[in-house]
Amino acid sequence: MARLPVSPAGGGPLATAPAADASGAGPAPAPKPARSSLLKKLKRIRQPAVVEAPAPKPAPAGPLPQFQPFDMLATLIAVVRSDGVVCFANAALEDALGISRKAIEGSQFADLLTVPEIMRHAIAGAQTNAFAALRFETMLRRPAHEPLPVHAIVAQAERGNEVVIELLPLEQQTRQDREERLIDQAQANKELIRNLAHEIKNPLGGIRGAAQLLQMEVESRDLIEYTQVIIHEADRLQTLVDRLLAPHRKPHVISDVNIHEVCERVRSLVLAEFPRGLQVVRDYDTSIPEFRGDREQLIQAVLNIAHNAAQALAPQIAEGEGRLTLRTRIARQVTFGRQRYRLALELHVIDNGPGVPEEIRDRIFYPLVSGREGGSGLGLTLAQTFVQQHHGLIECDSVPGRTDFTLMIPLP
C-alpha cells in the first residue's frame, strides 16, 4: 500500500482522493489521524471562549442629579470645587454669559470676573469656614457684551470640598423690587377701591332719589335746574364708581387670544379718533402663539395705554410728527410677578411724546392719578388690573422723547 503524504507542518495528512486497492473491491480504509493532531484539536475545544465585557454606558447628558434643582432658579448659580474649578453651572448663568454649560464647567470661575483675586480669596475663605456667607459686588465678564454688575454670595456647600456661588444681577434685583412694589400696590389699591366705591355708592342712591322727589315738589324753574344738577352729578359719580368696580365684577370670558388681532383692533380705534398727524407703526413677531385669556379685557388694557399716549402726543400730532409703535416679542426665561416663566409675551406701546412727568412717574398706576388736566386717572389702573388677572404685569420706562409701556403675559 502506498504511504500517504504528510503536511509540511506535521499537523496531519493531506487530503487526497481515496485509492482503490489492486483487487478492485473498493477504496482502502482511511488511516487514523496522528496523535499530535488530536491533541491540538482537544486543546482548542477545551480552551474557554473569551467573552468581552459590555462597553460602559455613556454618562447621561445634563447636570448632576443633586444640582438639578438649581436650574429652576432665576438667579445665577455656580458650584465650584476647592481649587476654584466649576463643576456645575445652572441655566440662568449659561444664559447670562451666552456660552454653553460645557464651556463653563471645568474652567476657573474666578476668571469669569473682571477682578478674579477677590473671588479666589472668597472661595478659599469658604473652604476654611472663615465665614458662613460672604457678600460683595463685582463684575461678570460676558463675551460680546459689556460686563454685568452683580451682587455675589459665596457660601460652603453641604459637601466640604464644594462652594456655592450665587450671583444676583443688580439690574434684575432692582427690577424685582420694583415689580414686588407694583404687585403690593395693586393689591392695596384693589382693596381701597372696593371699600371706597361701596362707601360712595350707598349714599349716592339716596341723594339722587331725594333730588328727584324734590324736583317733583318744586315749581320754580330755577330750583328745578338745581335739582337737575344734583341728579346729573350723582349719575356722573355713579358712572365713576362703576368703572372702579368693573374689573372686579365682570366674569372672565376665556378664549384663544391672538395678540396681533388685539393690536389691530386698538390700532383701528386710535386712528379713527386721530386720523391725521399720527402714525401707528406695526412691529410684530408673527411666531407668537395664541394663549388663553379674556380678549375684551386685553383690548381695553392696550387701548387705555395707546389712548393715553395719543393724548400726550397732541403737540407732535399738531405738527404731523406723532408716532406710536406697537411691538410684539417673545421673552425667554424671564421672571416677573415673583415667578419664572419659560416663555412670555412682551407687548410694547412706544410713543415719541414728552414723557411721563417725573413727579408722578412712580405713581402712574395708582387710581385717580393723572398727568393730564381733566383726566380720570383710571385708565392705567384698570389696564394694570386686567393684565394682572392674566398673571402678567405692566412696566413703564419713560424719558423725554420716548415712553415705553411694556405688557408682559406668560405664554404656554
Buried (B, 14 or more C-beta within 10 A) or exposed (E): EEEEEEEEEEEBBEEEEEEEEEEEEEEEEEEEEBEEBEEEEEEEEEEEEEEEEEEEEEEEEEBEEEBEEBBEBBBBBBBBBBEBEBBBBBBBBBEBBEBEBEEBBEBBBBEBBEEBEBBBBBBEBBBEEEEEEBEEEBBBBBEEEEEBBBBBBBBBBEEEEBBBBBBBBEEBEEBBEEBEEBBEBBEEBBEEBEEBBEEBBEEBEEBBEBBBEBBEEEEEEEEBEBBEEBBEBBEEBBEBBEBBBBBEEEEEEEEEBEBBEBBBBBBEBBBEEBEEBBBBEEEBEEEBEBBEBBBBBBBBBBBBBBBBBBBBBBEBBEEEEBBBBBBBBBBEBBBBBEEBBEBBBBBBBBBBBBBBEEEEEBEBBBBBBBBEEEBBBBBBBBBBBBBBBBBBBBBBBBEEEBBBBBBBBBBE
